[in-house]
Amino acid sequence: PADEMNEYQGSNTKVLVLGGTGFVGRHVTNILERKNIPYVATSTKGSQDGTIIALNLTESDDSNSDADDAAIRKLLDIYQTNEITAIISTVGSIFTEHDYEEINAASGRTAAAAFGSPSSSSSSSLPKYIFIGNSPRVRNVCNVISSLKEYARGKEESERLIEATFERKSCILKPTFIYGGDAFGIDPPRLPTGIGSIIEAILGLYPIQATSEALPDVLGVALEAPVNVESVAGAMVNAALGLDNSRVLDSREDILMAASKRPKNRTTTNNAESPEMKKRRDELKSILSEHASDYTPEENFAMLEELERLKPASMRPTEEPLLNGRWDFCFDVEPDVGTGFIKDLFEEGNSNNGQQQQRQWIKKIVDFRGVHMEIGDGQTSIRLVVSVAVFEKDVTLILHTSLSPAMPPRKSSSSGGGGSSSNPIDDDDYDNDGTMFMEKFEGIELNGFRLPYPNVWKKSRYLEFSYLDDGFAIARG
């Protein structure tokens, strides 16, 4: 945590979090505190100790003039008094007794009135504005359900007004369903982290993602993977910090990638490499490859991030032949459903005698032998090889994917949205340090036989090799 805070020291960012005590807002403020980023939070009623400012975005002073609207004047006062550089709005309402069209439209209406008038600041001095909208598919479904039409209209109005007012300094997140927390909820709907993460892992698989995209909206939305509230909050904070300059994050993949962005590697800005850096790299690699089980997942992750910061400045995995070859897995910091299942079944760990006997019985049916990755053809192909024994017969399953360097999305041809990409960013804002690939599913092979699969399964995702040398690599999916 201390290292993480040091990454942001000296930053001039100060964030205003609208709805700072809500479901997403609480996670946003937690991340800002963890990163030591100054912020001001608001809620409808505020807090008695004054740490949360009372601000109701639908409040009016009964004047007929929009310029005199109480919420607008208060928003501007908070912005100017606290020298705010970025505004994150997590304000929203669904399935409530209130007029949630008005509530969901309030962020856009107040922002446009406060910052969009000729007397407001020039575009160069406007704050960045980050808002949670919803995906086009969700909106299409809401528009055919009478009880959700007002919700969709309010979100759509806010998106339109924020994009028109802040243009390149706006960022709209468009998730489907957001899960998180410790409890179920119906009003509003909530899935706890434990259940939600399992559903996300299953629905996030290549075939299910591709099937979802091929289905009509009403059916397809039901199969779209939800996204963790921590990822949504992390993406919003990184947008506020300028670590991600996308104007639209309109898929779960985009949100996860934006949330994973880190500050530029200050350690590698100087090409000169000290003996201390090399010694520390070797020490970290030894621990991670041979003694990871002696540490908690949090400690391992912290060491991985430290190793990333020690990456040689000249190393660009998208152009580096060292990436080709066989790679054996040390461990998975955050195992997915499949990895976790394999570990539970076959790792001995600290299991008791009964559990060990159960595992031995399972191994007579299915015995997991190992998994490794083969990269070849000039960093353009991956073979993920899984070796198992089924009733003591060897079985080899190979997943084939292709790799290509991730390119910046093409910019929109006009601010009116008639361009070729829903996620326009400037080339100057896109810097992946030669670490980012697009990985595309290409097929499945079982004991040398290619298995049939529908073309719609050819799904792409981001894959980052954030560290690489001749014997160790870190991959972020």
C-alpha positions in Angstrom: 0.0 0.0 0.0 2.8 2.5 0.7 4.3 1.9 -2.7 0.9 2.3 -4.3 0.4 5.7 -2.5 3.9 6.8 -3.5 3.0 6.3 -7.2 0.5 9.1 -7.0 2.4 11.6 -4.8 2.7 14.9 -6.5 -0.5 14.5 -8.5 -2.6 17.6 -8.8 -5.8 15.5 -9.2 -8.7 16.2 -6.8 -11.8 14.3 -7.3 -15.5 15.1 -6.6 -17.5 11.9 -6.1 -21.2 12.4 -6.5 -23.2 9.7 -4.7 -20.1 8.9 -2.6 -22.0 6.8 0.0 -23.8 4.6 -2.6 -23.1 1.1 -3.9 -20.4 2.1 -6.4 -19.5 5.4 -4.7 -18.3 3.7 -1.5 -15.8 1.6 -3.6 -14.7 4.7 -5.5 -13.8 6.6 -2.3 -12.1 3.5 -0.9 -9.8 3.3 -3.9 -9.1 7.0 -3.8 -8.1 6.7 -0.1 -5.9 3.7 -0.8 -4.2 5.6 -3.6 -3.9 8.7 -1.4 -5.8 10.9 -3.9 -7.6 13.8 -2.3 -11.4 13.8 -2.9 -14.7 15.4 -1.9 -17.7 13.1 -1.6 -21.4 14.1 -1.7 -24.7 12.3 -0.9 -28.3 13.4 -0.9 -28.4 14.1 2.8 -24.7 14.4 3.6 -23.2 13.3 7.0 -23.6 14.8 10.4 -19.8 15.1 10.9 -19.6 17.1 7.6 -17.2 14.7 5.9 -19.9 14.0 3.2 -21.4 17.1 1.7 -25.2 17.2 1.2 -26.0 17.7 -2.5 -29.3 16.6 -4.1 -28.9 16.9 -7.8 -32.7 17.2 -8.3 -33.0 20.0 -5.8 -34.5 23.3 -6.9 -35.1 26.6 -5.2 -38.5 27.0 -7.0 -37.2 29.6 -9.3 -38.3 29.6 -13.0 -34.7 30.2 -14.1 -32.5 27.2 -14.7 -29.4 29.3 -13.8 -30.8 29.8 -10.3 -31.3 26.1 -9.7 -30.0 25.3 -6.2 -28.3 22.0 -7.2 -26.4 23.7 -10.0 -25.2 26.6 -7.8 -24.1 24.2 -5.1 -22.3 21.9 -7.6 -20.4 24.9 -9.0 -19.5 26.1 -5.5 -18.1 22.7 -4.5 -16.1 22.5 -7.7 -14.6 26.0 -7.4 -14.0 26.0 -3.7 -12.2 22.6 -3.7 -10.3 23.1 -7.0 -11.8 19.9 -8.5 -10.0 18.4 -11.5 -12.3 15.4 -12.1 -16.0 14.6 -11.3 -17.1 11.0 -10.8 -20.9 10.5 -10.8 -22.2 7.3 -9.4 -25.7 8.7 -8.9 -28.4 6.4 -10.1 -31.8 4.8 -9.3 -33.6 1.8 -10.4 -36.8 0.1 -9.1 -37.5 2.8 -6.6 -40.6 4.8 -5.7 -39.0 8.0 -7.0 -39.1 9.3 -10.6 -35.9 7.6 -11.6 -35.9 9.1 -15.0 -35.3 12.5 -13.2 -32.7 11.0 -10.9 -30.8 9.2 -13.6 -30.9 12.3 -15.8 -29.8 14.6 -13.0 -26.1 14.1 -13.5 -26.3 15.2 -17.1 -28.7 18.1 -16.6 -26.7 19.6 -13.7 -23.4 19.1 -15.5 -24.6 20.7 -18.7 -26.2 23.7 -16.9 -23.1 24.2 -14.7 -20.3 23.8 -17.2 -22.0 24.1 -20.6 -23.0 27.7 -20.6 -21.0 30.4 -22.5 -20.0 31.9 -19.2 -18.5 28.7 -17.9 -14.8 27.8 -18.1 -13.1 27.1 -21.4 -12.9 23.5 -22.5 -9.3 23.3 -21.5 -10.0 24.1 -17.9 -13.1 21.9 -17.6 -12.9 19.0 -15.2 -13.0 15.5 -16.5 -16.4 13.9 -16.0 -16.9 10.2 -15.5 -20.4 8.7 -15.5 -22.0 5.2 -15.3 -24.5 4.8 -18.2 -25.6 1.5 -19.5 -24.9 -0.7 -22.6 -27.0 -0.3 -25.7 -28.3 -3.8 -25.3 -29.4 -3.2 -21.8 -31.1 0.0 -23.0 -32.9 -1.8 -25.8 -34.2 -4.4 -23.3 -35.3 -1.6 -20.9 -37.2 0.2 -23.7 -39.5 -2.8 -24.1 -40.2 -3.2 -20.4 -42.6 -0.5 -19.2 -41.2 -0.4 -15.7 -37.7 0.3 -16.9 -38.3 2.8 -19.7 -37.8 5.8 -17.4 -34.6 4.4 -16.1 -33.2 4.0 -19.7 -34.4 7.4 -20.7 -32.7 9.1 -17.7 -29.4 7.3 -18.3 -29.5 8.1 -22.0 -30.1 11.8 -21.4 -27.2 12.1 -18.9 -24.9 10.3 -21.3 -25.8 12.6 -24.2 -25.5 15.8 -22.2 -22.2 14.8 -20.5 -20.6 13.8 -23.9 -21.8 17.1 -25.5 -20.6 19.3 -22.6 -17.2 17.7 -21.9 -16.4 16.0 -25.2 -12.9 14.6 -24.9 -12.9 15.1 -21.2 -15.8 12.8 -20.7 -15.8 9.0 -20.0 -19.0 7.0 -20.0 -18.9 3.4 -18.6 -21.6 1.1 -20.0 -21.7 -2.1 -18.0 -24.5 -4.6 -18.0 -25.0 -5.8 -14.5 -22.7 -4.8 -11.6 -22.3 -7.2 -8.6 -20.5 -7.0 -5.3 -20.9 -6.7 -1.6 -21.9 -9.3 1.0 -25.6 -9.6 0.6 -28.4 -10.3 -2.0 -30.7 -7.4 -2.9 -33.9 -7.2 -4.8 -34.7 -3.4 -4.6 -32.3 -2.5 -6.1 -31.1 -5.9 -7.5 -27.7 -7.0 -6.0 -25.6 -10.1 -6.2 -22.9 -10.7 -3.5 -19.3 -11.0 -4.6 -19.1 -14.8 -4.0 -21.9 -15.7 -6.3 -21.3 -12.9 -8.7 -17.7 -13.8 -9.3 -18.6 -17.4 -10.1 -21.3 -16.2 -12.6 -18.8 -13.8 -14.1 -16.2 -16.5 -14.6 -18.7 -18.9 -16.2 -20.4 -16.4 -18.4 -17.1 -14.8 -19.3 -15.9 -17.9 -21.1 -15.2 -17.6 -24.8 -18.1 -19.7 -26.1 -20.7 -18.1 -23.8 -19.5 -14.5 -24.7 -19.7 -15.3 -28.4 -23.1 -16.9 -28.1 -24.4 -13.9 -26.1 -23.3 -11.6 -28.9 -25.1 -13.7 -31.6 -28.4 -13.8 -29.7 -31.1 -11.1 -29.8 -30.8 -8.5 -27.1 -33.4 -9.9 -24.7 -31.7 -13.3 -24.7 -28.1 -12.1 -25.2 -28.2 -9.7 -22.2 -29.1 -12.7 -19.9 -25.8 -14.4 -20.9 -23.5 -11.3 -20.7 -21.0 -11.6 -17.9 -21.6 -9.2 -15.0 -18.7 -7.0 -13.8 -17.5 -6.6 -10.2 -18.1 -3.3 -8.6 -14.4 -3.0 -7.7 -13.6 -3.1 -11.4 -16.2 -0.5 -12.2 -14.9 1.8 -9.4 -11.3 1.1 -10.4 -12.0 2.1 -14.0 -13.7 5.3 -13.0 -10.8 6.3 -10.7 -8.2 5.5 -13.4 -10.2 7.6 -15.9 -10.2 10.5 -13.4 -6.4 10.1 -12.9 -5.8 10.1 -16.7 -4.4 6.5 -16.7 -7.2 5.7 -19.2 -8.3 8.2 -21.7 -11.1 6.3 -23.3 -14.3 8.3 -23.9 -16.5 5.2 -23.8 -15.9 1.9 -22.0 -18.8 0.0 -23.5 -17.9 -3.6 -22.7 -16.8 -5.7 -19.7 -13.4 -6.2 -21.3 -12.9 -2.5 -21.7 -13.9 -1.8 -18.1 -11.6 -4.5 -16.7 -8.7 -3.3 -18.9 -9.2 0.3 -17.7 -9.3 -0.8 -14.1 -6.0 -2.7 -14.5 -4.1 0.4 -15.7 -1.1 1.4 -13.6 1.0 4.5 -13.4 3.8 4.7 -15.9 6.8 2.7 -14.8 9.0 5.3 -13.3 11.8 2.8 -12.4 12.4 2.0 -16.1 12.4 5.6 -17.5 16.1 5.6 -17.2 17.8 3.0 -19.5 20.7 2.7 -17.0 20.2 -0.4 -14.9 21.8 -0.6 -11.4 23.1 -3.8 -9.9 20.6 -3.4 -7.1 17.7 -3.5 -9.6 19.0 -6.7 -11.1 19.6 -8.3 -7.7 16.0 -7.4 -6.6 14.5 -8.8 -9.8 16.4 -12.1 -9.3 15.2 -12.2 -5.7 11.6 -11.6 -6.6 11.7 -14.2 -9.4 13.1 -16.8 -7.0 10.4 -16.2 -4.4 7.6 -16.2 -7.0 8.7 -19.3 -8.9 9.8 -21.4 -5.9 8.3 -20.2 -2.7 5.0 -18.5 -3.7 3.0 -20.9 -1.4 4.8 -19.5 1.6 3.1 -16.1 1.0 -0.5 -14.8 0.9 -2.1 -14.0 -2.5 -1.9 -10.3 -1.5 1.8 -10.6 -0.8 2.4 -12.5 -4.1 0.5 -9.9 -6.0 2.5 -7.1 -4.4 5.7 -8.8 -5.5 4.4 -9.3 -9.0 3.6 -5.6 -9.3 7.1 -4.7 -7.9 8.6 -6.9 -10.5 6.6 -5.2 -13.2 8.0 -1.8 -12.1 11.5 -3.3 -12.5 10.9 -4.3 -16.1 13.8 -3.3 -18.3 12.8 -0.2 -20.3 13.9 -1.7 -23.6 11.7 -4.8 -23.2 8.7 -4.7 -25.6 7.1 -8.2 -25.6 5.1 -7.5 -28.8 8.5 -7.2 -30.6 10.6 -9.5 -28.5 11.5 -13.1 -29.8 12.2 -14.1 -26.1 8.4 -14.5 -25.8 8.5 -17.5 -28.1 8.9 -20.9 -26.5 7.4 -23.0 -23.7 6.2 -21.3 -20.5 5.3 -23.3 -17.4 2.9 -21.8 -14.9 4.1 -20.9 -11.4 0.7 -20.0 -10.0 -2.4 -18.0 -10.7 -2.7 -15.0 -8.3 -6.5 -14.8 -8.7 -7.6 -18.3 -10.0 -10.6 -18.4 -12.2 -13.3 -21.1 -11.8 -11.4 -23.7 -13.8 -8.0 -23.1 -12.2 -9.6 -23.0 -8.7 -11.4 -26.3 -9.4 -8.2 -28.0 -10.5 -6.3 -26.7 -7.5 -9.0 -27.9 -5.1 -9.1 -31.4 -6.7 -5.4 -32.1 -7.1 -3.3 -30.0 -4.8 -2.3 -31.8 -1.6 -1.7 -28.6 0.5 -2.7 -29.0 4.1 -5.6 -31.3 3.5 -6.5 -33.9 6.1 -6.3 -37.7 5.6 -10.0 -37.9 4.5 -9.5 -35.2 1.9 -6.3 -36.9 0.6 -8.0 -40.2 0.3 -10.8 -38.5 -1.6 -8.3 -36.9 -4.0 -6.5 -40.2 -4.6 -9.9 -41.8 -5.5 -10.6 -38.9 -7.9 -7.2 -39.2 -9.5 -8.0 -42.8 -10.5 -10.8 -41.3 -12.7 -9.2 -38.0 -13.7 -5.6 -37.2 -12.9 -4.4 -33.7 -13.8 -0.8 -34.0 -15.1 0.0 -30.4 -15.9 -0.6 -27.3 -18.0 1.8 -25.1 -20.0 1.7 -22.5 -22.7 3.6 -22.6 -26.0 4.1 -19.3 -27.9 5.4 -19.4 -31.5 5.3 -18.1 -35.0 6.9 -14.8 -34.1 4.7 -14.0 -31.1 1.5 -14.7 -33.2 0.2 -18.0 -31.8 -0.5 -19.7 -28.4 -1.1 -23.3 -27.7 -2.4 -23.9 -24.1 -1.6 -27.5 -23.5 -3.6 -29.3 -20.7 -2.4 -32.9 -19.9 -4.7 -35.2 -17.9 -5.2 -39.0 -17.5 -8.8 -40.3 -17.8 -9.1 -43.8 -16.3 -5.3 -44.0 -16.6 -5.4 -43.1 -20.4 -3.4 -40.0 -21.4 -5.5 -37.2 -22.8 -4.1 -33.9 -24.2 -6.3 -31.0 -24.7 -4.9 -28.0 -26.6 -6.6 -24.6 -26.9 -5.4 -22.6 -29.9 -5.4 -18.8 -29.9 -3.8 -16.2 -32.1 -1.9 -13.1 -31.0 -1.6 -9.7 -32.5 -0.3 -6.4 -31.0 -3.2 -4.3 -29.7 -3.7 -1.2 -31.7 -5.3 2.1 -30.6 -9.0 2.2 -31.6 -9.6 4.5 -34.6 -10.8 8.0 -33.7 -14.3 9.1 -34.4 -14.5 11.2 -37.5 -16.6 13.8 -35.8 -17.8 14.8 -32.3 -21.3 13.9 -33.5 -20.5 10.2 -33.3 -20.4 9.3 -37.0 -17.0 7.6 -36.7 -15.8 4.1 -36.9 -15.3 3.4 -33.2 -17.5 3.6 -30.2 -14.4 4.2 -28.1 -12.4 7.0 -29.7 -9.1 8.0 -28.1 -6.2 10.0 -29.4 -3.1 8.1 -30.6 -1.0 10.3 -28.2 -3.1 9.0 -25.3 -2.5 5.4 -26.2 0.8 4.0 -24.9 1.0 0.3 -24.1 4.8 0.1 -23.9 4.7 -2.8 -26.3 3.1 -5.1 -23.7 -0.5 -5.4 -25.0 -1.9 -8.0 -27.3 -5.2 -9.0 -28.7 -5.8 -12.8 -28.2 -8.3 -14.5 -30.4 -9.8 -18.0 -29.9 -8.9 -20.3 -32.9 -9.9 -23.8 -31.9 -9.8 -26.9 -29.7 -7.7 -30.0 -30.2 -8.2 -33.3 -28.4 -5.5 -36.0 -28.7 -4.5 -34.6 -32.1 -8.1 -34.2 -33.5 -9.6 -30.8 -34.1 -13.0 -30.5 -32.5 -15.7 -28.6 -34.4 -17.0 -25.3 -33.1 -19.1 -22.5 -34.4 -17.4 -19.5 -36.0 -19.1 -17.3 -33.5 -16.8 -18.7 -30.8 -13.9 -16.7 -32.4 -13.8 -14.2 -29.6 -11.0 -11.7 -28.9 -9.8 -10.4 -25.6 -6.9 -8.3 -24.2 -3.8 -10.1 -23.0 -0.9 -8.1 -21.5 2.6 -9.4 -20.9 3.6 -6.8 -18.3 7.0 -8.3 -17.6 9.4 -10.5 -19.7 12.9 -11.7 -19.6 14.6 -14.9 -20.8 13.1 -17.0 -18.0 10.1 -15.3 -16.4 7.0 -13.6 -17.7 3.9 -12.0 -16.1 0.6 -12.2 -18.1 -2.4 -10.2 -17.3 -5.7 -11.3 -18.8 
